[in-house]
Amino acid sequence: MSRLFGHTKGSFTGAMKDHDGFIKQADGGSLFLDEFHLLSKDVQGKLLQVLQDGKYQRLGDTVERTSQFRVITAASKSIRDLAADGNFISDLWFRVSGKILAVPALVERKACIPRLVYQQLKSVTAKTNRTYEIETQAMDLLVSFTWDGNIRDLENCIQSVCSETDSSGKITSGMVRDDLLKRAGDFSVDGVRFAKGETLEKACRSFEVSLISRAMKSNLNNLSSAARTLGIPRTTLRSRIDKLGMQI
């Protein structure tokens, strides 16, 4: 609350001097409040008062101050639902709900995942001065995974697997799979189930068979077209099919 409304010297232990909070700093501008759903009822009530009449008090102060600002909020839970359940002050919700932008979860925009992965790899490269390369199958695993923690969860995964790479900087499907198992336990990709205790070789083989089968089916069993879809040479695809004992 002190960071938001400010405080006076001696208003609590550690308050060594007067401090203007974010509300004062936002006067005449905008105030962004992240994780809005986590505000306590006490803070919600005081914030509502500021939004209604522009008046507030710093902690430990008796002087009434004013501030006029636009408030922008972000939340990972539905404030409307919290208000309906009595866990959020309805009047505050009505005050801040003039324009609502719903950002879909990462699992609902899988097409964005490869771009986010490469952005994160670029960021890690800048920090480590190393170059990283990710296998096609590793990227497929990342795209198919359900990211409960959204972009932050994906970024943490990339940072984790980058730290496991050798001097080549190559990120393999095995490395990604192991990290995902640590994050979520069992998971499945296009009907192929990955489970703890399953050998990496067996899991990767199952996934590769599934991926090649889908590519061949979508390209009417045309080997050259399927190879282009998978981003590998035709001869490589033919070799993998023979090695896996697939009947195409």
N, C-alpha and C positions, 0 to 999 in steps of 0.2 A: 504493500500500500504506500509505503514511503517513497518508492521510486516513481509511483504514479502521481501522487498528490503533493509530494514534498514533505519536509519536516522542519521543525525548529531545533536549535541547539538544546541538548539536554532532554528532548522529548522521549528518548529511550536510550538504553545502554549503547554506546558507540556513536551517538549523534553528537559529534564534536563541533559542528557548526550548522547554520541554517542551510537548507538545501531546497532548491526549486525542482519540482518533479516534472515528469513528462507533460502533464497537463499545462503547466505554465509555459514550457518550451514550445508546445504546439499552438499557442495562442496566435490566431491569424492564419494558421496553416492546417496541417493534417496530423492526426494521431493514429498510428497503426498498432493494433493490439492482436498479437498472435496467440494461439491457444485460448481463444476467448471463452470457450466453454469451461475452462478451469478456474475462472474468477470466483472468489468466494461470494456468498450472498451479501456480506457486509460491503465489499468493494463494489459489487453490482449496484447496490442501493445508492452509494455515494456517487458513482459514475452517472447513474440515472439523473440525479439531482443536477449535476453539472450540465448534462445534455438538455435538461429542461429549462433551466434559467441561467446557465453560464456561471453559477456561483459555487465555490468550494472553499475548504479550509485545509491548510497544511496540518500534519500531525503535530499535536502539542500547541497549536496556535488558536487564537480566538478571533483573529482578523479574517474577515470574509473577503475573498479574492474573486476575480472574474477571469474567465478565459473563453474565447469563442474559437471553435475549431471543427473540422470535419473528422469524423471517426471512421476508420476502415478496420474491419475485423476479419480474422481467419480462424476457422475451427475445424477439427477433424471429426466432430460429432454434430448431429443436427440440433441446433439451438431450439428450433421449433419443437422438436420432440422433448427436449429437456424441459422447456417451459410448460408443455402440456402435462408432463409428469410432476410438475411442481418443483423441479430441481434448478430452475432458472427464473428470474423475475420476468414475467410476461411483458410488462411495460417497457423494460429495457430492450427486449427482443423486438418489440414493435418500433422502437426508436431507431434501431440500427438496421432494420430489414428493408430499407427503401429500395436498394438495388442488390440483388443476390446473384452471385456467379458460382455455379456448381462446377467444381473441377473433378472430373472422373478419376477414379482410382487407376493406378498403373495397370492393373490387370484388365481394365476396360480399354486401354490404349496401347496394346502390345506393339503396334507398329512403331511406337516412339522408342522402344527399348534399345534397339541397335544404336540409334543416334546418341542416346544417353550413355550407353556403354562406351562408345568411342570418345565422347566428351570427357568421361571420367578417366579413361586411359590416357587422354591427353593431359589431364590435370595431374595424374600420378607421374607421368613422364616428366613434367615440369619440375616436380618435387624431387624425383630420384635421379633425373638425368639418364634414364634408361628407356629403351624403346620396347614396347610390348606388342605382341601379335596374338590374336585370339582365333582358335579353330572354329570352323563353321559349325561343327556339332556342339561346341561349347556355347556359341551364341544361340543356337537352337534351344538349348537347355534353359538359358537365361530368359528367352522370350516366352517359353512355355510355363515358367514357374509363376506361382501366385505370390505376389509381393505384398504381404500384409503390412510391411512398413513402408510401402511405396518407394519413392526415389531414394530416400535415405537408406533403406534396406538394400537396394540395388547398389548404391555407391559403396556401402560397407563391404558387400560381397566382392566387388571389383578390387577394392583396396586389399582385401584379404587374399584373393588368389594371386594378385600381383606380387605380394610378399612371398609367395610360395614358388615363384618361377625361378628357374636356373639362369645361367648367363645368357641363354638364348631369348629370354623374355617371352617364351611361348606359353599361352594359357590353353590348356587342354580340356577336353570334355570331362576327363577324370577328375581334374582339380576342381572344376565347377560343380560337378556332381557331389563330390565329398563335402564341399562347403554348403551346398543346399541341404544335404542330409543333416548336417549339424544344425542348420537353421530351422528345418521343419520336419525332420524325420522322414517317414515314407512319403513319396509323391509319385505321380504318374505323368507321363508325357505321351499324348496321342495313343492311349491304351497300353503303353509300355510302363509297367510298374517298377519303380526303383525302391528297394527296401534295405534297411540296415541289415548287415550281415551277408548281403548278396555280393558276390565277387565283382570287382570292377570290370573284369574282362567280359563276364556274362552280361552285365548290364549294358555296357557299351555296344556289345554285339547285337543285343536285342534292339537297342535304339537305332543302330545303323541299318539293320534290316528293315525296321519300320520306316525310316526316312527314305531309303532307296525305293522301297515298295510304293510309297506315296508319290515319289517323283516319277517313277515309271508309269504308274496308273494315270497320273494327271497329264502325262505326255503320250498316252496311248502306246506305251511300251517302246517308244522311239528312244534308242540309247543316246543318240547325240543330243536330242532335246532335253532329256532327263539330266544329262551331264551338265548342260548349260544351266539348268534350274538349280543344280546342286553346287555350281561354281567350280567344277573340277573337269579335267580333260576326259574325253571319251574313253581313252585307254585305261585311265585310272578307275573309272566306274566299272568297266568290264572286268578289271582285275579284282576289284572289291566284290563284285557279284560272284565271281568264280571262287574266291577265297571263302566267302560266307556260305557257299553251297546253295545259293538261291536259284530257284527255277523261274526264269523270266520268259 
